[in-house]
Amino acid sequence: MARAHLFDAGSGERSDLDLSGPLFETEPKEHVIHRAVVAELDARRRYTASTKGRSEIVGSGRKLYRQKGTGRARAGDIKPPNRVGGGTWGGPKPKGGPPTSA
């Protein structure tokens, strides 16, 4: 049978409490505790990963080359995600920070 130690902060008295029932009579499962700890640590993460989108890429907005006559596909600027060095579509952005208690 499980026992809990109680302390009354007001009077300073100490006592023991016997805990009974199926909740206190079963052995704890390590994998359940592990999953709870991992979930708690994941909730405390900072989430600071970030990628640059089209508007955040440094580069000119001019056309790379003229529209017709080059034999190449039409192209705008160097920022679209399908170009090397272009912005990322749907990449990670920092989420709101952890809740602060004031």
N, C-alpha and C positions, 0 to 999 in steps of 0.2 A: 504494500500500500504506500502511496506517495504522501509525503508530508511537506507542508509549507511553513516557513518561519514568518511570523507576523510581528511587525514593530509599530507601535502607536507613537507617532511623532509628538503628539500633544502631551501625553502622560508619561511617555518613555517606557511603557510596559511591553514586554516581549511574551509571545505565546506561540504555540504550535497548532497547526490546523491539519486534520487528516483529510486527504483528498481521495474520494472513492468514485467509482463509476468507470464505464468503458473508456472514457477519454484519458483517464489517468492510469489505467491498468495495462495499456498496450505499450509495447516497446517502440521507441521512435524509429522511423525509417530514415536512413542516412540520405538517400537520394531525394526525398521530399525536402529535407532541411537544406540540401545543396541547391536545389532549384529555387527555394525561397531566398537564399543568400545571393545567388546569381541575379535573381530578379531585382532585389534591393540594390545591389551594386550597379546594375544596368540603369536603374532609375536615377542614380546619382551622377551619371556621366555628364560631361560638359557639352557634348555635341558641337564641336567647333570645326568640323570638316566643312570645307567650302570649295566650290569650283566657280570659274568665271563664265558668265553668260555672254551673249553677243554684245550687249551694251557695255560690258566691263572690259572687253578686249581692247588693248592699245593698238591703234592702227587707223589708217585713213578710211574714209567712207567712199572714196572715189572708185570708179569702175577699174578693174584690173586691166582690161583691154577693151577695144571697141566691140560693139555688139555684133557686127557682121563682117564677113570676109576673112576671118582668121582660121576657119576650119575647126575651131574648138567650140565647146559648149558655151552658151551664154553664161556670163559670170558678173556678179555685182562686186561686193567688196570682199575682203579677206576674212571676215568674221563668222561666216556660217559654220555650224558644227561639222559639216561634211568636208571641210578643208583642214589641212594640217595646221595646227596653231590657232584654229578657230575656237569659238566659245562652245561651251557644253550645254546640251539640252537636258533638262531634268536632273542635273547633278545635285549633290548635297549642298544645303545652305544651313548656316547655324540656326538652331531652333531657339525659342525663348529660353532664357536661363532658368536655373532652378527657382522654385518659388521662395520668396524671401518673407520671413515673418517679421513684421514690424511692430 
